Amino acid sequence: MREISTDILILGSGGAGLFAALHAHKAAPSLSITVAVKGLLGKCGCTRMVQGGYNVALAKEDSVERHFMDTIEGGKWLPDQDLAWKLVTLAVERIKELENELGCFFDRNADGSVHQKAFAGQTFDRTVHKGDLTGIEIINRLAEQVWARKIARLEEHRAVELIKTKDGQAIAGVLFIDMRSGEYVFVRTKAVLLGTGGGPSMYKYHTPSGEKSCDGLAMALRAGLPLRDMEMVQFHPTGLLAGTHTRMTGTVLEEGLRGSGGYLLNGAKERFMPHYDPRAERATRDVVSRAMYSEMKKGDLSPNGGLYISMAHVGPDKVRKMFKGMVDRCADCGFDLAAGLVEVVPTAHYMMGGVEFAPDCSTELKGLFVAGEDAGGVHGANRLGGNGVANSTVFGAVAGDTMAEWVGKEGFFQEIDFSAVEGAISNCEKPFGARPSKHGSLDPLRERLYELMWEKVGIIRDAAGLRVALSELNEFENELKETGIADGNRAFNLTWHDWLNLKSLAQTSRVIAEAALARTDSRGAHFREDFPEAGPLEQSAFTSVRQKGDGLDISMKPVAFTRVRPGESLLRTHE
Ligand SMILES: Cc1cc2nc3c(=O)[nH]c(=O)nc-3n(C[C@H](O)[C@H](O)[C@H](O)COP(=O)(O)OP(=O)(O)OC[C@H]3O[C@@H](n4cnc5c(N)ncnc54)[C@H](O)[C@@H]3O)c2cc1C
C-alpha cells in the first residue's frame, strides 16, 4: 500500500473542495495541501453542472435579512439559523471574490451592474448567473487557480474510509483506492475536509454527476458522526425522460421553462397543475413534484412512463431563443421542445441533509471538517434554487480558513489505528471472495434499489411503505454482501466501483428511510400521506441519525431559533 503524508487533505473538487484548498493555501502557504478526488479535478461533481445560478443579496433594494428570511421560510423553519445567516452574509463576499480575485465573468446589465434573475421561492430577483452554464464558469476559474498553486492532486482516487486514531477521538488519515491502478493508498494527515457532495443517486430518476454515490455520508456514518435532516431529499419536477438506456434520463430541464409559462400535461395531454395549486406550474418544486407523482399514480402516462412538458403556446421561436441549450438537449433525445411535447418526470436532485457541523465547519470528530452538500442544517426542509452553489462555496472557504488556523495551532500527525485500515481493506475486498452475481452484472440489484427508493421512500411516503422499504433494504444489503465480482484486473475495474457505490447508497438509503419514518409531519420535501400537516412551527425539531453497532440511533432535536422565531421576521426590525 502506497503511503502519502499531507497537512491538509481535501476530499472532493466541487465548489466546497476547491474553495477550501484556495483559502487554506492563502491563509497558510507553508502547509502541504492535497485535493483527492474520485473524478478529474475541474471536470466532475455537481458544482460544474450548476445551470441557474448563485443567490446573493447585492442590489440596493435587497438585503441579507431578506435573503435570510427566504431561506428560513423556504426551509420550513428547520434550518440552523446561525448556518443560514453565515450563508447569506458570506455569499456577498464570495461572489465578489469569484469576480474580482478568481476571474469569473457573470452576466451584467446595460449599466454594468451584475444581472440577477428570478428564482422560485424568493421575494427578490437575486440569482447571479453566467447564461445557463454558471457552474462551468465557476469551476473552470477555481480549477485554474488551484492548478497555478502548489496544491497537490490525487485524481481518480476514491476515498473509502475515514481512519481514526486508536482511541477513536481524532482523525488520523483516509484510505483510498487509486482507481487507475486498483491499488490501496493511505493518506496520513492532520485535518480532513469532507466535500464529496452527497448526491441522491439511489433513486430511479436522479440528476447528480455519475460518480456521486453518497460515499462521504456513508463514511461519516461509519465513523460514528451524526447526520441531520436526512429525510429531506429534493426532487426537481422536470427531469428529462428519454428511456431506460440513456444517461440523459433524469437530467434537469431547467426551472425557467415552467417559470416562463410552460404547461405540464398528463398522458392524455391534459393540463393538471391548476387542480393542485393556484400557482399552477409556477408552484415550488416540492408542490409540483408531488402533484406530478400523484398524477402518474393515476396511470395516464407518456410512452416512457412519465408526463409531458409543453412550450409550444409560448411561441416556438421565442422558446428556441430563450432556451437554446434545453432545445438542443431535447432534440438529441428525439424531442421538439419548442413546438412539440417532451416527456418529463420528477428527478432526485439534492440532499438537504448531511453531517452535523458548526458554523466554522468543524464536526464532533477532531480534525474532521465538512462543507457543501455533505454538510447538513443550512437549508432545513427545502433548498432554494441558487442556495446550493452559494452553500458549497461559502462553507468551502470557511473550512479552508478554519483548517489552516486549526492545523497551525493544534494539528499534528496522529497515531493511526492500523486495525481499522486492515478492516476497511477487507471490506473493500469482500466482493472478490464471493460468488459472482447470478445475473452476470450488478444491474438488476441497482434497479431494485432505484425502484424501492422511488416507490417507498420518494415523493409521497407513509409508515407502512417506509417499513417495507427498510426490510427490503436489509435484504438488499445482505444480497450485495454475498454478490461477488470477477477478480481480474483491478485497474479501472468499474464493476468493483459500482459494487462500492451500491454499498454507500444502501447505507445512506437506510438513514433516509429511518429519518423519514421518525418525522411524523410533512415539511418541504418530506411528505407523509399519513401525517400531512406541518405541525406546530414553534416545536420544530430536526432528525439526527447515527450508527450504533449494526443499527441506527435516531433522535429528534429541537431547532434553536437563535435569530428569529416563527411568526416573526427580521425584515420588520431592519427595514
Ligand atoms: C444538474 C444540476 C444543476 C444544479 N443547478 C444549481 C443551480 O442552478 N444553483 C444552485 O445553487 N445549485 C445547483 N445545483 C446544486 C449544486 O450543484 C450543489 O449544491 C453544489 O454545487 C455541491 O457542491 P459540493 O462541492 O458539495 O459537491 P460537488 O460539486 O458535487 O463535488 C463533489 C466532489 O466530490 C468528489 N467525490 C465524490 N465521492 C468521492 C470519494 N469517495 N472520494 C473522493 N472524491 C469524491 C466528486 O468527484 C466531486 O469532485 C445543481 C445540481 C445539479 C446536479
Ligand as a Chemical Component Dictionary entry (heavy atoms), coordinates in Angstrom:
data_LIG
# 
_chem_comp.id                   LIG 
_chem_comp.type                 NON-POLYMER 
_chem_comp.pdbx_formal_charge   0 
_chem_comp.three_letter_code    LIG 
# 
loop_
_chem_comp_atom.comp_id 
_chem_comp_atom.atom_id 
_chem_comp_atom.alt_atom_id 
_chem_comp_atom.type_symbol 
_chem_comp_atom.charge 
_chem_comp_atom.model_Cartn_x 
_chem_comp_atom.model_Cartn_y 
_chem_comp_atom.model_Cartn_z 
_chem_comp_atom.pdbx_ordinal 
LIG C1  C1  C 0 -27.878 19.450 -12.793 1  
LIG C2  C2  C 0 -27.686 20.281 -11.569 2  
LIG C3  C3  C 0 -27.979 21.627 -11.608 3  
LIG C4  C4  C 0 -27.799 22.416 -10.473 4  
LIG N1  N1  N 0 -28.086 23.742 -10.541 5  
LIG C5  C5  C 0 -27.910 24.526 -9.456  6  
LIG C6  C6  C 0 -28.157 25.934 -9.516  7  
LIG O1  O1  O 0 -28.521 26.475 -10.560 8  
LIG N2  N2  N 0 -27.930 26.666 -8.391  9  
LIG C7  C7  C 0 -27.507 26.112 -7.221  10 
LIG O2  O2  O 0 -27.330 26.831 -6.248  11 
LIG N3  N3  N 0 -27.259 24.781 -7.142  12 
LIG C8  C8  C 0 -27.454 23.978 -8.217  13 
LIG N4  N4  N 0 -27.194 22.631 -8.126  14 
LIG C9  C9  C 0 -26.689 22.091 -6.847  15 
LIG C10 C10 C 0 -25.184 22.357 -6.703  16 
LIG O3  O3  O 0 -24.525 21.824 -7.793  17 
LIG C11 C11 C 0 -24.642 21.719 -5.437  18 
LIG O4  O4  O 0 -25.391 22.199 -4.384  19 
LIG C12 C12 C 0 -23.229 22.113 -5.041  20 
LIG O5  O5  O 0 -22.540 22.690 -6.055  21 
LIG C13 C13 C 0 -22.485 20.927 -4.464  22 
LIG O6  O6  O 0 -21.122 21.285 -4.247  23 
LIG P1  P1  P 0 -20.140 20.302 -3.489  24 
LIG O7  O7  O 0 -18.780 20.893 -3.570  25 
LIG O8  O8  O 0 -20.672 19.964 -2.157  26 
LIG O9  O9  O 0 -20.200 18.947 -4.335  27 
LIG P2  P2  P 0 -19.809 18.642 -5.859  28 
LIG O10 O10 O 0 -19.643 19.852 -6.665  29 
LIG O11 O11 O 0 -20.770 17.627 -6.335  30 
LIG O12 O12 O 0 -18.383 17.960 -5.717  31 
LIG C14 C14 C 0 -18.228 16.696 -5.089  32 
LIG C15 C15 C 0 -16.826 16.202 -5.358  33 
LIG O13 O13 O 0 -16.553 15.053 -4.547  34 
LIG C16 C16 C 0 -15.937 14.037 -5.343  35 
LIG N5  N5  N 0 -16.183 12.738 -4.714  36 
LIG C17 C17 C 0 -17.346 12.062 -4.590  37 
LIG N6  N6  N 0 -17.128 10.902 -3.919  38 
LIG C18 C18 C 0 -15.806 10.858 -3.619  39 
LIG C19 C19 C 0 -14.972 9.905  -2.956  40 
LIG N7  N7  N 0 -15.449 8.746  -2.455  41 
LIG N8  N8  N 0 -13.642 10.180 -2.862  42 
LIG C20 C20 C 0 -13.108 11.331 -3.379  43 
LIG N9  N9  N 0 -13.864 12.258 -4.016  44 
LIG C21 C21 C 0 -15.191 12.024 -4.121  45 
LIG C22 C22 C 0 -16.585 14.229 -6.702  46 
LIG O14 O14 O 0 -15.832 13.608 -7.710  47 
LIG C23 C23 C 0 -16.597 15.763 -6.799  48 
LIG O15 O15 O 0 -15.339 16.214 -7.196  49 
LIG C24 C24 C 0 -27.348 21.826 -9.258  50 
LIG C25 C25 C 0 -27.063 20.459 -9.217  51 
LIG C26 C26 C 0 -27.230 19.694 -10.359 52 
LIG C27 C27 C 0 -26.924 18.231 -10.277 53 
# 
loop_
_chem_comp_bond.comp_id 
_chem_comp_bond.atom_id_1 
_chem_comp_bond.atom_id_2 
_chem_comp_bond.value_order 
_chem_comp_bond.pdbx_ordinal 
LIG C1  C2  SING 1  
LIG C2  C3  SING 2  
LIG C2  C26 DOUB 3  
LIG C3  C4  DOUB 4  
LIG C4  N1  SING 5  
LIG C4  C24 SING 6  
LIG N1  C5  DOUB 7  
LIG C5  C6  SING 8  
LIG C5  C8  SING 9  
LIG C6  O1  DOUB 10 
LIG C6  N2  SING 11 
LIG N2  C7  SING 12 
LIG C7  O2  DOUB 13 
LIG C7  N3  SING 14 
LIG N3  C8  DOUB 15 
LIG C8  N4  SING 16 
LIG N4  C9  SING 17 
LIG N4  C24 SING 18 
LIG C9  C10 SING 19 
LIG C10 O3  SING 20 
LIG C10 C11 SING 21 
LIG C11 O4  SING 22 
LIG C11 C12 SING 23 
LIG C12 O5  SING 24 
LIG C12 C13 SING 25 
LIG C13 O6  SING 26 
LIG O6  P1  SING 27 
LIG P1  O7  DOUB 28 
LIG P1  O8  SING 29 
LIG P1  O9  SING 30 
LIG O9  P2  SING 31 
LIG P2  O10 DOUB 32 
LIG P2  O11 SING 33 
LIG P2  O12 SING 34 
LIG O12 C14 SING 35 
LIG C14 C15 SING 36 
LIG C15 O13 SING 37 
LIG C15 C23 SING 38 
LIG O13 C16 SING 39 
LIG C16 N5  SING 40 
LIG C16 C22 SING 41 
LIG N5  C17 SING 42 
LIG N5  C21 SING 43 
LIG C17 N6  DOUB 44 
LIG N6  C18 SING 45 
LIG C18 C19 SING 46 
LIG C18 C21 DOUB 47 
LIG C19 N7  SING 48 
LIG C19 N8  DOUB 49 
LIG N8  C20 SING 50 
LIG C20 N9  DOUB 51 
LIG N9  C21 SING 52 
LIG C22 O14 SING 53 
LIG C22 C23 SING 54 
LIG C23 O15 SING 55 
LIG C24 C25 DOUB 56 
LIG C25 C26 SING 57 
LIG C26 C27 SING 58 
# 
